[in-house]
Amino acid sequence: MGNIEEGWEPFEVQVIIEGELRPLLVVPDLEEPKYAIFDQHTTLGVMWQELGGSGKSWCGEGMAVEALLEQLGEQIENYLQNKPI
């Protein structure tokens, strides 16, 4: 059985929703640099980074993801920078 690259394993982030800290599950896409965001078993949308004139910026699809874009992007970047190798 082959090993899936660790960078593609789902991970949890914490965001503030309506003043309350809530966990969300982030599931990296195996084929594209995108992340599906889940609240328990409900999908909230998908997000990804794009390179523009002012550097990298987070983009997303789904009303909940768009509302949390900045928080989610920050949490995903923190996770990716600090994950064990």
trRosetta pair geometry for C-beta under 8 A, 3 or more apart (Angstrom, degrees):
i j d omega theta_ij theta_ji phi_ij phi_ji
4 8 5.6 -100 162 71 106 119
4 9 7.0 123 105 -67 119 80
4 30 7.9 -75 -150 -114 113 118
5 8 5.1 77 76 3 87 107
6 9 5.7 -33 -163 -3 52 116
6 83 7.4 174 133 149 113 130
6 85 7.9 138 66 -163 147 32
7 28 7.0 -27 139 46 69 174
7 80 7.5 49 -145 -131 99 89
7 83 7.3 135 -106 87 67 155
8 28 4.8 -125 -140 83 57 126
8 30 5.6 55 -157 -103 142 73
9 28 7.6 36 47 27 21 113
10 25 5.7 6 179 -177 121 101
10 26 6.5 162 -157 83 68 50
10 27 4.5 -23 -102 -99 101 72
10 28 7.3 -159 -87 11 47 72
11 25 7.7 160 87 -153 25 60
11 26 5.5 -18 66 59 74 101
11 79 5.5 145 113 -167 151 147
11 83 7.6 -97 -85 -97 158 123
12 23 5.1 -9 -172 -166 119 110
12 24 7.0 149 -154 75 67 37
12 25 5.8 -40 -98 -99 71 58
12 26 7.2 164 -103 13 18 83
13 23 7.3 147 77 -152 35 59
13 24 5.5 -22 63 62 85 90
13 26 5.7 49 -7 -24 110 121
13 72 6.6 111 95 -133 156 63
13 75 3.6 90 -156 149 131 140
13 76 6.6 -54 -70 -60 148 59
13 79 6.5 -92 -84 -39 98 132
14 21 5.4 7 -179 -175 112 100
14 22 7.0 156 -152 76 64 30
14 23 5.7 -38 -95 -94 69 60
14 24 7.7 155 -99 16 21 76
14 75 6.8 -178 47 -121 51 138
15 21 7.5 163 85 -147 23 56
15 22 6.1 -30 67 62 71 81
15 24 5.9 3 14 0 113 123
15 68 5.5 38 178 -158 157 128
15 71 4.4 100 -134 135 106 135
15 72 6.3 -21 -78 -69 140 69
15 75 6.5 -93 -68 -26 88 149
16 19 6.6 0 -179 -124 104 14
16 20 6.8 148 -153 69 65 28
16 21 5.8 -37 -94 -89 68 56
16 22 7.5 121 -121 15 21 80
16 71 6.7 -140 31 -122 76 154
17 20 6.0 -35 70 64 69 82
17 22 4.9 -24 24 17 115 133
17 68 7.3 -33 -85 -87 94 126
22 39 7.3 6 148 -131 130 105
24 37 5.6 5 163 -170 128 95
24 38 6.6 155 -172 74 77 45
24 39 5.7 -44 -116 -85 87 66
24 44 7.1 -40 -146 11 129 145
24 72 7.4 -48 76 -108 148 102
25 37 7.4 146 79 -160 54 45
25 38 4.3 -19 62 63 104 103
25 39 7.8 -178 20 -77 83 20
25 40 7.9 123 0 -70 117 11
26 35 5.1 -12 -167 -175 99 121
26 36 7.5 146 -159 74 46 48
26 37 6.0 -16 -103 -103 67 68
26 38 7.9 -166 -71 23 24 77
26 72 7.7 147 -91 -162 119 100
26 75 7.8 180 -40 111 143 110
26 76 6.1 169 -144 -98 163 98
26 79 7.5 165 54 42 148 164
27 35 6.8 142 68 -162 41 64
27 36 4.5 -21 63 61 100 100
27 37 7.9 -166 22 -73 76 24
27 38 6.7 39 -9 -6 112 115
28 34 7.6 137 -157 84 54 44
28 35 5.6 -35 -98 -103 54 77
29 32 4.7 -9 104 57 140 77
29 33 7.3 -133 59 -76 106 2
29 34 4.3 30 4 62 134 88
29 35 7.0 -122 -9 -74 83 29
29 36 6.9 102 -61 -21 84 92
29 46 7.9 36 -46 -147 124 118
32 48 7.3 -42 141 -105 106 138
33 48 5.9 104 106 -145 77 103
33 49 6.9 -54 132 40 121 88
34 46 5.3 11 173 180 121 112
34 47 6.9 159 -159 82 74 32
34 48 4.4 -47 -104 -74 74 110
35 46 6.8 154 78 -158 43 63
35 47 5.3 -21 61 63 96 82
35 48 7.0 161 14 -76 74 56
35 72 8.0 -178 96 162 135 117
35 76 6.1 -119 -33 -117 173 145
36 43 6.2 -48 -178 -137 107 108
36 45 7.7 -164 -147 110 58 29
36 46 5.3 -32 -98 -100 61 81
37 43 7.2 105 77 -163 53 63
37 44 4.5 -52 101 60 102 108
37 45 5.8 2 46 62 108 65
37 46 7.1 -178 7 -92 82 27
37 47 6.5 38 -27 2 119 106
37 62 7.4 -163 53 75 109 150
37 64 7.5 -145 100 104 127 107
37 65 5.4 143 38 -96 140 106
37 68 7.8 -179 168 78 164 130
37 72 6.3 -39 -98 -136 145 145
38 41 6.9 -17 -174 -134 120 13
38 42 6.5 145 -158 74 74 41
38 43 5.6 -45 -98 -100 78 50
38 44 6.5 176 -103 2 21 88
39 42 5.1 -20 65 65 86 100
39 44 5.6 77 -13 -49 98 116
39 64 7.6 -78 -20 158 128 160
43 62 7.4 -114 138 -114 87 152
44 62 5.5 122 144 143 53 142
44 64 3.9 -86 -162 85 104 131
44 65 5.2 135 127 -51 95 83
44 68 7.7 2 149 33 144 132
45 60 5.6 71 131 173 131 105
45 61 5.2 -168 -164 94 105 57
45 62 1.9 -145 -85 37 118 142
45 63 7.3 177 -55 31 135 37
45 64 5.9 180 -5 61 113 82
45 65 3.1 -111 70 -5 132 131
45 66 7.1 -36 103 -21 177 72
46 60 6.6 175 91 -150 45 71
46 61 5.1 8 52 49 88 100
46 62 6.5 117 14 -8 55 119
46 65 6.8 -59 40 -66 22 176
47 58 5.8 7 -179 -175 119 102
47 59 6.6 165 -153 86 70 44
47 60 3.9 -27 -98 -95 87 97
47 61 7.6 -167 -75 21 49 60
47 65 5.4 -162 -53 -178 103 127
47 69 6.6 161 -119 -126 134 78
47 72 6.1 130 13 114 166 135
47 73 7.0 -124 157 -74 145 82
47 76 7.7 -161 91 -19 127 158
48 58 7.5 158 86 -150 28 61
48 59 5.7 -21 66 62 75 92
48 60 7.5 154 18 -84 59 53
49 56 4.9 0 -176 -170 120 110
49 57 6.9 151 -152 75 71 28
49 58 5.8 -45 -97 -95 68 55
49 59 7.3 140 -116 15 18 82
49 73 7.6 112 -85 -136 93 110
50 56 7.1 153 77 -149 33 60
50 57 5.9 -25 62 62 82 80
50 59 5.4 33 -6 -12 115 127
51 55 7.3 -71 -144 177 67 29
51 56 5.8 -37 -96 -91 62 66
52 55 6.9 -5 61 56 73 28
52 56 7.7 132 20 -107 74 18
52 57 5.8 -7 14 9 122 116
54 57 7.2 48 78 -47 99 116
58 69 5.2 166 108 179 120 97
58 70 7.3 168 52 -90 135 37
58 72 7.3 162 179 85 156 92
58 73 3.6 -108 -52 -88 155 137
59 69 7.7 -13 -131 -141 13 131
60 65 4.0 -143 171 130 138 114
60 66 5.1 -166 85 -76 113 60
60 69 5.2 -150 6 -100 132 103
60 72 7.7 69 -76 69 147 143
61 65 6.7 28 71 65 34 138
61 66 7.6 6 -133 -51 10 100
62 65 4.1 67 74 15 106 111
62 66 6.6 179 82 -14 51 86
63 66 5.9 -57 -146 36 27 111
63 67 6.5 25 157 -18 63 108
64 67 5.8 -58 -151 36 31 111
64 68 6.4 2 159 5 66 114
65 68 6.1 -75 -145 53 29 94
65 69 6.5 66 152 -76 66 73
65 72 6.7 -38 -150 12 74 165
66 69 5.7 -6 -150 -42 33 113
68 71 5.0 -62 -171 53 80 111
68 72 5.0 78 127 -26 98 107
69 72 6.0 -63 -140 42 22 106
69 73 6.0 22 164 -19 63 112
70 73 6.0 -56 -144 36 24 111
70 74 6.4 25 158 -18 61 109
71 74 5.9 -60 -152 37 28 111
71 75 6.3 23 155 -15 65 110
72 75 5.7 -59 -147 39 31 109
72 76 6.1 30 158 -18 68 107
73 76 5.9 -55 -143 37 28 109
73 77 6.3 27 158 -16 64 108
74 77 6.0 -57 -148 38 27 110
74 78 6.4 28 154 -19 63 108
75 78 5.7 -53 -147 36 31 113
75 79 6.4 32 155 -19 64 105
76 79 5.7 -54 -149 36 31 112
76 80 6.3 26 156 -16 66 108
77 80 5.9 -58 -144 39 30 108
77 81 6.2 25 159 -16 65 111
78 81 6.0 -62 -146 40 27 107
78 82 6.1 -6 167 7 64 118
79 82 6.4 -81 -142 52 22 91
79 83 5.9 39 164 -53 67 100
80 83 6.1 -29 -133 -1 26 115
